Amino acid sequence: MASFVLLAQKKPEKNRFFFKNALNFSLLALLLLPASGEKGHWGFWAHKRINRLAIYRLPVEMQVFYKKYMDYLSENAVNPDKRRYAVVGEAERHFIDLDVYGDSALAVLPIHWQAAVQKIGEDSLRKHGVVPWYVQTAASQLTAAFKDKNVSRILRVSADIGHYIADAHVPLHTTRNYNGQLTGQEGIHGFWESRLPELFAEDYDMWLGPVVYRKDIAHDIWRAVADSHAAMDSVLLFEKQLTEGLKADKKYSFELRNNVLTRMHSREFSEKYHRMLAGQVERRMRASVQMVGDIWYTCWIDAGQPDLGVLASVAPDDAEKNAEAAEEQSWLQRLLHVRPEPEN
């Protein structure tokens, strides 16, 4: 994986995770990295892993389809992160700043979108993130794709909703202090969601039982956000305590990453912090895998359980594939400010 932390844009006027001094070519390098042996960000390696593991929880009636397209669903789990830089309205789908709404945010925010718009206003909601509402929208889109038996749309929405669900399980996606910038802890976001999984996720127990039907997706995604937010205090507190009790030269080390000598949190610091968190990163990843599989299954049930064995033999729509290729080209052009070649 890339040797620096890719931190994704939160708002159009403010780069939430992408630091000001990052170069466009570095981001492009991330997008073009080979998948084999890839390690790193919650938004890349872990997102791919979460979608892949969710497939194994599905019933055989769904696995016949999802396993055929396992590589697609894994590789394209990162598409929403790529779109943050090129698609208006995308960035807000990855987070929610609960602390903007006060200590009683979870009690006062309506769990359904239209009620929230009526109470707070759409512009304000979008400014501070909409991930728990957008997961509900994406679930409706996936149900519709199943009903329509649209192979390409089933695949694209399945990959996307897996990403948004996983983002909702990251504690620092629920606060304005998303990168510790308000508490003098800048860099903690990438440390938690990138460095720790990179070092320790191979030892996580990520095998869960079979999927279950979710009767109330709105309630469940908000519960996931609430659990993430409850973990946020310890994410910040333990890092600060560990930093204060450790010599400065022990916090960071230099490692060769992709042939670049890179300053990173040291293994010693990472191991101590990981132990202080007492399995927190593993629990959030496990919960992500569980909910992704469950919601794929729920959407299929709600669509009337269409025969996915038949759909597995249907080639994806060329129009959808062409749209996907055009979208990726647009990302690259927006990232590098490249003008398209003139037609002859």
Short mmCIF file of the C-alpha atoms (twelve columns), coordinates in Angstrom:
data_MODEL
# 
_entry.id   MODEL 
# 
loop_
_atom_site.group_PDB 
_atom_site.id 
_atom_site.type_symbol 
_atom_site.label_atom_id 
_atom_site.label_alt_id 
_atom_site.label_comp_id 
_atom_site.label_asym_id 
_atom_site.label_seq_id 
_atom_site.Cartn_x 
_atom_site.Cartn_y 
_atom_site.Cartn_z 
_atom_site.pdbx_PDB_model_num 
ATOM 1   C CA . MET A 1   0.000   0.000   0.000   1 
ATOM 2   C CA . ALA A 2   1.086   3.562   -0.395  1 
ATOM 3   C CA . SER A 3   3.606   4.831   2.113   1 
ATOM 4   C CA . PHE A 4   1.616   7.817   3.194   1 
ATOM 5   C CA . VAL A 5   -1.905  8.110   4.590   1 
ATOM 6   C CA . LEU A 6   -4.552  8.912   2.024   1 
ATOM 7   C CA . LEU A 7   -7.011  11.007  3.888   1 
ATOM 8   C CA . ALA A 8   -10.209 11.607  2.071   1 
ATOM 9   C CA . GLN A 9   -12.019 14.851  1.404   1 
ATOM 10  C CA . LYS A 10  -14.855 15.520  3.757   1 
ATOM 11  C CA . LYS A 11  -16.377 18.738  2.400   1 
ATOM 12  C CA . PRO A 12  -16.050 20.654  -0.868  1 
ATOM 13  C CA . GLU A 13  -14.485 23.619  0.909   1 
ATOM 14  C CA . LYS A 14  -12.296 21.550  3.211   1 
ATOM 15  C CA . ASN A 15  -10.084 18.526  2.682   1 
ATOM 16  C CA . ARG A 16  -11.113 16.315  5.532   1 
ATOM 17  C CA . PHE A 17  -8.503  13.635  5.216   1 
ATOM 18  C CA . PHE A 18  -6.313  14.771  2.307   1 
ATOM 19  C CA . PHE A 19  -3.541  16.985  3.665   1 
ATOM 20  C CA . LYS A 20  -2.803  20.274  1.947   1 
ATOM 21  C CA . ASN A 21  0.713   19.340  0.930   1 
ATOM 22  C CA . ALA A 22  -0.220  16.009  -0.717  1 
ATOM 23  C CA . LEU A 23  0.536   15.900  -4.409  1 
ATOM 24  C CA . ASN A 24  -1.942  14.885  -7.068  1 
ATOM 25  C CA . PHE A 25  0.431   12.332  -8.513  1 
ATOM 26  C CA . SER A 26  0.592   10.619  -5.115  1 
ATOM 27  C CA . LEU A 27  -3.161  10.140  -5.098  1 
ATOM 28  C CA . LEU A 28  -3.042  8.839   -8.635  1 
ATOM 29  C CA . ALA A 29  -0.377  6.365   -7.566  1 
ATOM 30  C CA . LEU A 30  -2.755  5.068   -4.912  1 
ATOM 31  C CA . LEU A 31  -5.496  4.537   -7.458  1 
ATOM 32  C CA . LEU A 32  -3.210  2.601   -9.758  1 
ATOM 33  C CA . LEU A 33  -1.444  0.409   -7.214  1 
ATOM 34  C CA . PRO A 34  -1.702  -3.334  -7.806  1 
ATOM 35  C CA . ALA A 35  -4.075  -5.152  -5.508  1 
ATOM 36  C CA . SER A 36  -1.827  -8.099  -4.737  1 
ATOM 37  C CA . GLY A 37  -0.235  -7.861  -1.322  1 
ATOM 38  C CA . GLU A 38  -1.909  -4.497  -0.791  1 
ATOM 39  C CA . LYS A 39  -1.916  -3.280  2.799   1 
ATOM 40  C CA . GLY A 40  -2.972  -0.073  4.385   1 
ATOM 41  C CA . HIS A 41  -5.971  2.158   4.651   1 
ATOM 42  C CA . TRP A 42  -9.395  1.293   6.032   1 
ATOM 43  C CA . GLY A 43  -10.479 2.910   2.789   1 
ATOM 44  C CA . PHE A 44  -8.467  0.533   0.621   1 
ATOM 45  C CA . TRP A 45  -7.159  -2.752  2.003   1 
ATOM 46  C CA . ALA A 46  -9.726  -3.092  4.775   1 
ATOM 47  C CA . HIS A 47  -12.653 -2.011  2.600   1 
ATOM 48  C CA . LYS A 48  -11.720 -4.691  0.091   1 
ATOM 49  C CA . ARG A 49  -11.299 -7.267  2.831   1 
ATOM 50  C CA . ILE A 50  -14.653 -6.397  4.434   1 
ATOM 51  C CA . ASN A 51  -16.585 -6.839  1.181   1 
ATOM 52  C CA . ARG A 52  -14.772 -10.090 0.394   1 
ATOM 53  C CA . LEU A 53  -15.383 -11.633 3.807   1 
ATOM 54  C CA . ALA A 54  -19.057 -10.612 3.758   1 
ATOM 55  C CA . ILE A 55  -19.583 -12.829 0.715   1 
ATOM 56  C CA . TYR A 56  -18.732 -15.974 2.670   1 
ATOM 57  C CA . ARG A 57  -21.596 -15.279 5.083   1 
ATOM 58  C CA . LEU A 58  -24.254 -15.348 2.351   1 
ATOM 59  C CA . PRO A 59  -26.570 -18.307 1.718   1 
ATOM 60  C CA . VAL A 60  -25.689 -20.564 -1.216  1 
ATOM 61  C CA . GLU A 61  -28.485 -19.010 -3.290  1 
ATOM 62  C CA . MET A 62  -26.588 -15.704 -3.182  1 
ATOM 63  C CA . GLN A 63  -23.044 -17.042 -3.150  1 
ATOM 64  C CA . VAL A 64  -23.450 -18.511 -6.634  1 
ATOM 65  C CA . PHE A 65  -23.614 -14.907 -7.864  1 
ATOM 66  C CA . TYR A 66  -21.495 -13.030 -5.347  1 
ATOM 67  C CA . LYS A 67  -18.582 -15.485 -5.468  1 
ATOM 68  C CA . LYS A 68  -18.455 -15.251 -9.251  1 
ATOM 69  C CA . TYR A 69  -17.969 -11.498 -8.896  1 
ATOM 70  C CA . MET A 70  -15.901 -11.597 -5.716  1 
ATOM 71  C CA . ASP A 71  -12.918 -9.826  -7.284  1 
ATOM 72  C CA . TYR A 72  -15.150 -7.075  -8.646  1 
ATOM 73  C CA . LEU A 73  -16.879 -6.524  -5.311  1 
ATOM 74  C CA . SER A 74  -13.539 -6.431  -3.525  1 
ATOM 75  C CA . GLU A 75  -11.645 -4.180  -5.939  1 
ATOM 76  C CA . ASN A 76  -14.534 -1.760  -6.403  1 
ATOM 77  C CA . ALA A 77  -15.133 -1.390  -2.687  1 
ATOM 78  C CA . VAL A 78  -12.820 1.637   -2.894  1 
ATOM 79  C CA . ASN A 79  -14.746 3.449   -5.640  1 
ATOM 80  C CA . PRO A 80  -16.617 5.786   -3.267  1 
ATOM 81  C CA . ASP A 81  -13.276 7.031   -1.900  1 
ATOM 82  C CA . LYS A 82  -12.083 7.775   -5.422  1 
ATOM 83  C CA . ARG A 83  -15.294 9.669   -6.205  1 
ATOM 84  C CA . ARG A 84  -14.800 12.015  -3.242  1 
ATOM 85  C CA . TYR A 85  -12.390 14.054  -5.333  1 
ATOM 86  C CA . ALA A 86  -14.468 14.255  -8.472  1 
ATOM 87  C CA . VAL A 87  -18.179 13.916  -7.726  1 
ATOM 88  C CA . VAL A 88  -20.148 16.675  -6.044  1 
ATOM 89  C CA . GLY A 89  -22.158 15.310  -3.113  1 
ATOM 90  C CA . GLU A 90  -20.027 12.202  -2.646  1 
ATOM 91  C CA . ALA A 91  -17.812 13.318  0.256   1 
ATOM 92  C CA . GLU A 92  -20.719 13.814  2.663   1 
ATOM 93  C CA . ARG A 93  -21.795 10.182  2.330   1 
ATOM 94  C CA . HIS A 94  -18.802 8.899   4.323   1 
ATOM 95  C CA . PHE A 95  -19.228 10.559  7.736   1 
ATOM 96  C CA . ILE A 96  -21.454 12.401  10.182  1 
ATOM 97  C CA . ASP A 97  -20.281 15.037  12.664  1 
ATOM 98  C CA . LEU A 98  -22.469 14.071  15.594  1 
ATOM 99  C CA . ASP A 99  -20.778 16.529  17.968  1 
ATOM 100 C CA . VAL A 100 -22.079 19.422  15.838  1 
ATOM 101 C CA . TYR A 101 -25.564 18.563  17.062  1 
ATOM 102 C CA . GLY A 102 -24.645 18.517  20.755  1 
ATOM 103 C CA . ASP A 103 -24.453 15.811  23.383  1 
ATOM 104 C CA . SER A 104 -27.981 14.636  22.666  1 
ATOM 105 C CA . ALA A 105 -27.447 14.268  18.917  1 
ATOM 106 C CA . LEU A 106 -28.425 10.617  18.806  1 
ATOM 107 C CA . ALA A 107 -31.646 11.377  20.662  1 
ATOM 108 C CA . VAL A 108 -32.708 14.389  18.604  1 
ATOM 109 C CA . LEU A 109 -31.632 13.525  15.049  1 
ATOM 110 C CA . PRO A 110 -34.430 11.827  13.078  1 
ATOM 111 C CA . ILE A 111 -33.250 8.475   11.731  1 
ATOM 112 C CA . HIS A 112 -35.091 8.890   8.418   1 
ATOM 113 C CA . TRP A 113 -33.923 11.392  5.810   1 
ATOM 114 C CA . GLN A 114 -37.127 13.282  5.022   1 
ATOM 115 C CA . ALA A 115 -37.881 13.849  8.702   1 
ATOM 116 C CA . ALA A 116 -34.317 15.068  9.229   1 
ATOM 117 C CA . VAL A 117 -34.590 17.480  6.299   1 
ATOM 118 C CA . GLN A 118 -37.829 18.908  7.668   1 
ATOM 119 C CA . LYS A 119 -36.317 19.385  11.111  1 
ATOM 120 C CA . ILE A 120 -32.804 20.628  10.284  1 
ATOM 121 C CA . GLY A 121 -32.611 21.475  6.593   1 
ATOM 122 C CA . GLU A 122 -30.855 19.657  3.786   1 
ATOM 123 C CA . ASP A 123 -27.893 22.030  3.378   1 
ATOM 124 C CA . SER A 124 -26.951 21.780  7.051   1 
ATOM 125 C CA . LEU A 125 -27.289 18.011  7.051   1 
ATOM 126 C CA . ARG A 126 -25.086 17.610  4.007   1 
ATOM 127 C CA . LYS A 127 -22.467 19.960  5.420   1 
ATOM 128 C CA . HIS A 128 -22.021 17.762  8.472   1 
ATOM 129 C CA . GLY A 129 -22.306 14.368  6.804   1 
ATOM 130 C CA . VAL A 130 -25.110 11.964  5.937   1 
ATOM 131 C CA . VAL A 131 -23.689 8.437   6.159   1 
ATOM 132 C CA . PRO A 132 -26.476 6.812   8.251   1 
ATOM 133 C CA . TRP A 133 -29.138 8.257   5.975   1 
ATOM 134 C CA . TYR A 134 -27.309 7.424   2.782   1 
ATOM 135 C CA . VAL A 135 -26.878 3.766   3.744   1 
ATOM 136 C CA . GLN A 136 -30.676 3.590   3.829   1 
ATOM 137 C CA . THR A 137 -30.856 5.144   0.355   1 
ATOM 138 C CA . ALA A 138 -28.260 2.729   -0.992  1 
ATOM 139 C CA . ALA A 139 -30.194 -0.203  0.496   1 
ATOM 140 C CA . SER A 140 -33.305 0.930   -1.386  1 
ATOM 141 C CA . GLN A 141 -31.236 1.173   -4.568  1 
ATOM 142 C CA . LEU A 142 -29.897 -2.349  -4.090  1 
ATOM 143 C CA . THR A 143 -33.376 -3.748  -3.489  1 
ATOM 144 C CA . ALA A 144 -34.559 -2.073  -6.694  1 
ATOM 145 C CA . ALA A 145 -31.575 -3.476  -8.610  1 
ATOM 146 C CA . PHE A 146 -32.445 -6.989  -7.417  1 
ATOM 147 C CA . LYS A 147 -36.079 -6.516  -8.439  1 
ATOM 148 C CA . ASP A 148 -34.997 -5.312  -11.883 1 
ATOM 149 C CA . LYS A 149 -32.496 -8.202  -12.161 1 
ATOM 150 C CA . ASN A 150 -29.931 -5.671  -13.337 1 
ATOM 151 C CA . VAL A 151 -26.599 -7.469  -12.903 1 
ATOM 152 C CA . SER A 152 -24.369 -4.432  -13.325 1 
ATOM 153 C CA . ARG A 153 -26.369 -2.307  -10.921 1 
ATOM 154 C CA . ILE A 154 -26.506 -5.071  -8.313  1 
ATOM 155 C CA . LEU A 155 -22.724 -5.284  -8.427  1 
ATOM 156 C CA . ARG A 156 -22.066 -1.552  -8.316  1 
ATOM 157 C CA . VAL A 157 -24.487 -0.799  -5.490  1 
ATOM 158 C CA . SER A 158 -23.358 -3.865  -3.506  1 
ATOM 159 C CA . ALA A 159 -19.745 -2.698  -3.688  1 
ATOM 160 C CA . ASP A 160 -20.677 0.872   -2.786  1 
ATOM 161 C CA . ILE A 161 -22.963 0.101   0.142   1 
ATOM 162 C CA . GLY A 162 -20.266 -2.100  1.643   1 
ATOM 163 C CA . HIS A 163 -17.984 0.928   1.671   1 
ATOM 164 C CA . TYR A 164 -20.488 3.264   3.331   1 
ATOM 165 C CA . ILE A 165 -21.412 0.705   5.974   1 
ATOM 166 C CA . ALA A 166 -17.740 0.172   6.818   1 
ATOM 167 C CA . ASP A 167 -17.163 3.935   7.063   1 
ATOM 168 C CA . ALA A 168 -20.028 4.194   9.550   1 
ATOM 169 C CA . HIS A 169 -18.095 1.805   11.797  1 
ATOM 170 C CA . VAL A 170 -15.016 4.055   12.060  1 
ATOM 171 C CA . PRO A 171 -15.094 6.169   15.274  1 
ATOM 172 C CA . LEU A 172 -13.329 9.161   13.728  1 
ATOM 173 C CA . HIS A 173 -15.981 9.321   10.992  1 
ATOM 174 C CA . THR A 174 -18.430 10.565  13.640  1 
ATOM 175 C CA . THR A 175 -16.701 13.746  14.821  1 
ATOM 176 C CA . ARG A 176 -15.471 17.150  13.683  1 
ATOM 177 C CA . ASN A 177 -12.147 16.193  15.251  1 
ATOM 178 C CA . TYR A 178 -11.757 13.601  12.506  1 
ATOM 179 C CA . ASN A 179 -7.957  13.726  12.417  1 
ATOM 180 C CA . GLY A 180 -7.183  14.950  15.935  1 
ATOM 181 C CA . GLN A 181 -6.611  18.425  14.518  1 
ATOM 182 C CA . LEU A 182 -8.614  20.022  17.342  1 
ATOM 183 C CA . THR A 183 -6.637  18.274  20.087  1 
ATOM 184 C CA . GLY A 184 -3.099  18.382  18.738  1 
ATOM 185 C CA . GLN A 185 -3.245  14.762  17.549  1 
ATOM 186 C CA . GLU A 186 -3.043  15.221  13.801  1 
ATOM 187 C CA . GLY A 187 -2.492  11.978  11.952  1 
ATOM 188 C CA . ILE A 188 -4.518  9.817   14.318  1 
ATOM 189 C CA . HIS A 189 -7.139  9.013   11.688  1 
ATOM 190 C CA . GLY A 190 -4.722  7.257   9.382   1 
ATOM 191 C CA . PHE A 191 -2.975  5.708   12.357  1 
ATOM 192 C CA . TRP A 192 -6.176  4.069   13.610  1 
ATOM 193 C CA . GLU A 193 -7.654  2.984   10.300  1 
ATOM 194 C CA . SER A 194 -4.479  2.320   8.315   1 
ATOM 195 C CA . ARG A 195 -1.398  1.562   10.380  1 
ATOM 196 C CA . LEU A 196 -3.105  -0.617  12.996  1 
ATOM 197 C CA . PRO A 197 -4.958  -2.879  10.526  1 
ATOM 198 C CA . GLU A 198 -1.812  -3.110  8.425   1 
ATOM 199 C CA . LEU A 199 0.162   -4.429  11.378  1 
ATOM 200 C CA . PHE A 200 -2.419  -6.545  13.174  1 
ATOM 201 C CA . ALA A 201 -5.440  -7.446  11.033  1 
ATOM 202 C CA . GLU A 202 -3.987  -10.755 9.884   1 
ATOM 203 C CA . ASP A 203 -4.530  -11.988 13.447  1 
ATOM 204 C CA . TYR A 204 -8.128  -10.770 13.708  1 
ATOM 205 C CA . ASP A 205 -10.905 -13.332 13.934  1 
ATOM 206 C CA . MET A 206 -13.069 -12.213 11.031  1 
ATOM 207 C CA . TRP A 207 -15.129 -15.347 10.524  1 
ATOM 208 C CA . LEU A 208 -18.735 -14.834 11.561  1 
ATOM 209 C CA . GLY A 209 -21.902 -16.865 11.365  1 
ATOM 210 C CA . PRO A 210 -24.430 -16.787 8.530   1 
ATOM 211 C CA . VAL A 211 -26.271 -13.621 7.581   1 
ATOM 212 C CA . VAL A 212 -29.466 -12.540 9.291   1 
ATOM 213 C CA . TYR A 213 -32.380 -10.487 8.020   1 
ATOM 214 C CA . ARG A 214 -32.384 -6.877  9.252   1 
ATOM 215 C CA . LYS A 215 -35.952 -5.826  10.018  1 
ATOM 216 C CA . ASP A 216 -35.048 -2.171  10.495  1 
ATOM 217 C CA . ILE A 217 -32.001 -1.015  8.508   1 
ATOM 218 C CA . ALA A 218 -32.465 2.590   9.636   1 
ATOM 219 C CA . HIS A 219 -32.318 1.629   13.311  1 
ATOM 220 C CA . ASP A 220 -29.372 -0.704  12.796  1 
ATOM 221 C CA . ILE A 221 -27.153 1.706   10.865  1 
ATOM 222 C CA . TRP A 222 -27.783 4.389   13.471  1 
ATOM 223 C CA . ARG A 223 -26.848 1.903   16.183  1 
ATOM 224 C CA . ALA A 224 -23.590 1.261   14.333  1 
ATOM 225 C CA . VAL A 225 -22.890 5.005   14.204  1 
ATOM 226 C CA . ALA A 226 -23.709 5.314   17.910  1 
ATOM 227 C CA . ASP A 227 -21.295 2.494   18.748  1 
ATOM 228 C CA . SER A 228 -18.596 4.140   16.643  1 
ATOM 229 C CA . HIS A 229 -19.122 7.466   18.377  1 
ATOM 230 C CA . ALA A 230 -18.992 5.835   21.796  1 
ATOM 231 C CA . ALA A 231 -15.550 4.460   20.915  1 
ATOM 232 C CA . MET A 232 -14.241 7.833   19.744  1 
ATOM 233 C CA . ASP A 233 -13.246 9.139   23.190  1 
ATOM 234 C CA . SER A 234 -10.933 6.206   23.866  1 
ATOM 235 C CA . VAL A 235 -9.390  6.540   20.393  1 
ATOM 236 C CA . LEU A 236 -8.251  10.053  21.290  1 
ATOM 237 C CA . LEU A 237 -7.609  9.620   25.014  1 
ATOM 238 C CA . PHE A 238 -5.392  6.544   24.785  1 
ATOM 239 C CA . GLU A 239 -3.275  8.013   22.028  1 
ATOM 240 C CA . LYS A 240 -2.716  11.188  24.049  1 
ATOM 241 C CA . GLN A 241 -1.865  9.237   27.203  1 
ATOM 242 C CA . LEU A 242 0.571   7.034   25.336  1 
ATOM 243 C CA . THR A 243 2.206   9.991   23.607  1 
ATOM 244 C CA . GLU A 244 2.680   11.835  26.898  1 
ATOM 245 C CA . GLY A 245 4.271   8.800   28.523  1 
ATOM 246 C CA . LEU A 246 6.649   7.904   25.710  1 
ATOM 247 C CA . LYS A 247 9.786   9.628   24.506  1 
ATOM 248 C CA . ALA A 248 9.264   11.529  21.287  1 
ATOM 249 C CA . ASP A 249 11.829  9.470   19.399  1 
ATOM 250 C CA . LYS A 250 9.862   6.294   20.224  1 
ATOM 251 C CA . LYS A 251 6.615   7.392   18.621  1 
ATOM 252 C CA . TYR A 252 7.785   7.385   15.028  1 
ATOM 253 C CA . SER A 253 10.159  5.348   12.921  1 
ATOM 254 C CA . PHE A 254 11.248  5.271   9.305   1 
ATOM 255 C CA . GLU A 255 10.302  2.365   7.082   1 
ATOM 256 C CA . LEU A 256 10.897  1.617   3.429   1 
ATOM 257 C CA . ARG A 257 7.505   1.623   1.733   1 
ATOM 258 C CA . ASN A 258 7.295   1.183   -2.025  1 
ATOM 259 C CA . ASN A 259 10.990  2.057   -2.184  1 
ATOM 260 C CA . VAL A 260 10.381  5.322   -0.309  1 
ATOM 261 C CA . LEU A 261 11.763  5.921   3.181   1 
ATOM 262 C CA . THR A 262 8.688   7.009   5.095   1 
ATOM 263 C CA . ARG A 263 8.079   8.361   8.599   1 
ATOM 264 C CA . MET A 264 5.406   6.264   10.335  1 
ATOM 265 C CA . HIS A 265 4.157   5.436   13.807  1 
ATOM 266 C CA . SER A 266 6.671   2.989   15.215  1 
ATOM 267 C CA . ARG A 267 5.816   -0.635  15.763  1 
ATOM 268 C CA . GLU A 268 6.436   -0.197  19.502  1 
ATOM 269 C CA . PHE A 269 4.007   2.723   19.728  1 
ATOM 270 C CA . SER A 270 1.478   0.924   17.533  1 
ATOM 271 C CA . GLU A 271 1.592   -2.257  19.595  1 
ATOM 272 C CA . LYS A 272 1.094   -0.387  22.864  1 
ATOM 273 C CA . TYR A 273 -1.781  1.652   21.452  1 
ATOM 274 C CA . HIS A 274 -3.378  -1.433  19.934  1 
ATOM 275 C CA . ARG A 275 -3.274  -3.183  23.315  1 
ATOM 276 C CA . MET A 276 -4.774  -0.142  25.040  1 
ATOM 277 C CA . LEU A 277 -7.686  -0.226  22.591  1 
ATOM 278 C CA . ALA A 278 -8.304  -3.847  23.659  1 
ATOM 279 C CA . GLY A 279 -9.560  -5.178  20.329  1 
ATOM 280 C CA . GLN A 280 -11.490 -2.084  19.291  1 
ATOM 281 C CA . VAL A 281 -10.289 -2.057  15.661  1 
ATOM 282 C CA . GLU A 282 -11.036 -5.766  15.314  1 
ATOM 283 C CA . ARG A 283 -14.536 -5.304  16.758  1 
ATOM 284 C CA . ARG A 284 -15.354 -2.480  14.359  1 
ATOM 285 C CA . MET A 285 -14.119 -4.510  11.378  1 
ATOM 286 C CA . ARG A 286 -16.096 -7.562  12.480  1 
ATOM 287 C CA . ALA A 287 -19.237 -5.468  12.891  1 
ATOM 288 C CA . SER A 288 -18.666 -4.052  9.397   1 
ATOM 289 C CA . VAL A 289 -18.424 -7.505  7.823   1 
ATOM 290 C CA . GLN A 290 -21.519 -8.595  9.692   1 
ATOM 291 C CA . MET A 291 -23.658 -5.654  8.619   1 
ATOM 292 C CA . VAL A 292 -22.501 -5.639  4.991   1 
ATOM 293 C CA . GLY A 293 -23.500 -9.286  4.517   1 
ATOM 294 C CA . ASP A 294 -26.738 -8.830  6.421   1 
ATOM 295 C CA . ILE A 295 -27.848 -5.841  4.348   1 
ATOM 296 C CA . TRP A 296 -26.990 -7.482  1.026   1 
ATOM 297 C CA . TYR A 297 -29.122 -10.417 2.174   1 
ATOM 298 C CA . THR A 298 -31.941 -8.192  3.456   1 
ATOM 299 C CA . CYS A 299 -32.166 -6.331  0.138   1 
ATOM 300 C CA . TRP A 300 -32.326 -9.639  -1.744  1 
ATOM 301 C CA . ILE A 301 -35.116 -10.903 0.525   1 
ATOM 302 C CA . ASP A 302 -37.045 -7.627  0.195   1 
ATOM 303 C CA . ALA A 303 -36.750 -7.904  -3.601  1 
ATOM 304 C CA . GLY A 304 -38.484 -11.285 -3.553  1 
ATOM 305 C CA . GLN A 305 -35.375 -13.488 -3.641  1 
ATOM 306 C CA . PRO A 306 -34.705 -13.373 -7.380  1 
ATOM 307 C CA . ASP A 307 -32.813 -16.344 -8.811  1 
ATOM 308 C CA . LEU A 308 -29.199 -15.186 -8.675  1 
ATOM 309 C CA . GLY A 309 -28.039 -18.445 -10.238 1 
ATOM 310 C CA . VAL A 310 -29.684 -17.329 -13.463 1 
ATOM 311 C CA . LEU A 311 -28.232 -13.831 -13.126 1 
ATOM 312 C CA . ALA A 312 -24.743 -15.269 -12.619 1 
ATOM 313 C CA . SER A 313 -24.861 -16.433 -16.250 1 
ATOM 314 C CA . VAL A 314 -25.915 -13.003 -17.538 1 
ATOM 315 C CA . ALA A 315 -23.135 -10.734 -18.741 1 
ATOM 316 C CA . PRO A 316 -23.023 -7.284  -17.129 1 
ATOM 317 C CA . ASP A 317 -24.651 -4.557  -19.193 1 
ATOM 318 C CA . ASP A 318 -22.198 -2.952  -21.636 1 
ATOM 319 C CA . ALA A 319 -23.803 0.426   -20.990 1 
ATOM 320 C CA . GLU A 320 -23.094 0.091   -17.271 1 
ATOM 321 C CA . LYS A 321 -19.515 -1.021  -17.934 1 
ATOM 322 C CA . ASN A 322 -18.965 1.900   -20.294 1 
ATOM 323 C CA . ALA A 323 -20.392 4.310   -17.737 1 
ATOM 324 C CA . GLU A 324 -18.054 2.880   -15.118 1 
ATOM 325 C CA . ALA A 325 -15.027 3.303   -17.398 1 
ATOM 326 C CA . ALA A 326 -16.045 6.871   -18.199 1 
ATOM 327 C CA . GLU A 327 -16.457 7.621   -14.507 1 
ATOM 328 C CA . GLU A 328 -12.960 6.363   -13.730 1 
ATOM 329 C CA . GLN A 329 -11.488 8.433   -16.554 1 
ATOM 330 C CA . SER A 330 -13.301 11.448  -15.145 1 
ATOM 331 C CA . TRP A 331 -11.738 10.812  -11.715 1 
ATOM 332 C CA . LEU A 332 -8.257  10.791  -13.191 1 
ATOM 333 C CA . GLN A 333 -8.866  13.928  -15.238 1 
ATOM 334 C CA . ARG A 334 -10.236 15.801  -12.235 1 
ATOM 335 C CA . LEU A 335 -7.357  14.662  -10.041 1 
ATOM 336 C CA . LEU A 336 -4.641  15.715  -12.433 1 
ATOM 337 C CA . HIS A 337 -6.496  18.570  -14.132 1 
ATOM 338 C CA . VAL A 338 -5.869  16.898  -17.457 1 
ATOM 339 C CA . ARG A 339 -7.771  18.181  -20.454 1 
ATOM 340 C CA . PRO A 340 -9.165  15.447  -22.703 1 
ATOM 341 C CA . GLU A 341 -7.364  14.881  -25.973 1 
ATOM 342 C CA . PRO A 342 -8.996  16.745  -28.885 1 
ATOM 343 C CA . GLU A 343 -10.868 14.576  -31.312 1 
ATOM 344 C CA . ASN A 344 -9.405  14.210  -34.805 1 
# 
